Amino acid sequence: MARDLEQYLRPEVKSTPFCPGCGHGILMNLLLRAVDDLKIDMKNTVFVSGIGCAAWIPSPNFNADTLHTLHGRALAFATGVKVFNPKLNVMVVSGDGDLTSIGGNHLIHAARRNLDITVICANNMIYGMTGGQAASTSPLGALTATTARGNIYRPFDLCELVKGAGAAYVARYSVTQPVALMEALKEAFSIEAFSFVEVLSPCPTQFGRRNSYDSAVDMIKMLQGNCISREEAALLSGEELKDKIITGVFWNEKG
């Protein structure tokens, strides 16, 4: 089915700012497709982002009200918007460094308060825009600008973290799982409570070059090979799960 997604973009937008091979462009496309399927009123929607590559998804691209805020403070601003006008659709789109490292405390308390806010975390496992530093999501052993000998700290399981804090809806998918990811976005948008979708998005520029991925295609293949469903994971041993990334819906208060 042909779609007129350009109606959701500002007229002056002719291209995206993302590096070749970055997964954020795929996420942007799927997000707008979900908006189109649900017929979400962009005039009644506010998109909030912090600082980083993913923060450029809504602002300056979307033909809606957007707040491009301070690093790590996207959820603080989003909370203010929702409390001031509860009738608005409030969506936060930002990266793992912004939302879960610098803004981690805001994330857990926003989930605890269970305000009607949708949070989309584009997780590329590194600080992609600000220099390639290690983030709270960088895998063990990962090479970054601040872990030249390999990251020694365990990464957060973001879905378990947000679920434990009280979110009403929690899911994780990769951009290599577009159909399932778009359905998760639609479910998250439809829930009138705090919803969180973690989106695994490759960063060939900062993460890939440092970690022996010769091309963006290699990173896509890595995600395709490592991402498995919760049902598949239940059949594997702990050793077999070592390098796997479990995807799916981890919590939905509606059942």
GIJO-V301610 format. One line per field, one symbol per residue. phi: phi as a letter, one per 30 degrees, with the letter a starting at -180 (. if undefined). psi: psi as a letter, one per 40 degrees, with the letter a starting at -180 (. if undefined). burial: b if it has 24 or more other C-alpha atoms within 12 Angstrom, else e. A space follows every 50 residues. Layout:
phi->???
psi->???
burial->???
//
This chain:
phi->.dbcdddccdeddcacdddejddddddeddddddedddhddddcbccbbc ckedddddccdddadbcccddiceddddddddddbddddcbcbacddddc cdcedddddddddhddbccccdcciaddcckiddcdcddeidcbdcbdcj dccdddcddddddddkddbbbbbcddbdddddddddddddddadbbbccd bdbddcddddbicdaddddddddddcdbddddddccdedddecccdbkcc abedj
psi->hiigeddeiideheiieiiheheddddddddddddddefhhdefhhhhib hiddeeddhfdhgihihhaiheedddddddddddgeeihhhhhaidddde cdeddddddddddfighhhhhhhefigddeefiiieehiheihidegdeh hehhiigdddddddeeidhhihiieegddddddddddddehgahihhhhh higddddddeffheidddddddddddhiiddddeeiidddedeihhiahd hhde.
burial->eeeebeebbeeeeeebbbeebbbbbbbbbbbbbbbbeeebebeebbbbbb bbbbbbbbbbbbbbbbbbbebbbbbbbbbebbeeeeebbbbbbbbbbbbb bbbbebbbbbbeebbbbbbbbbbbbbbbbeebbbbbbbbeebbbbeeeee beeebebbbbbbbebbbbbbbbbbbbbbebbbbbbbbbbbbbbbbbbbbb bbbbbbbbebbebeebeebbebbbebbbbeeeeeeeeeeeeeebbbbbbb bbeee
//
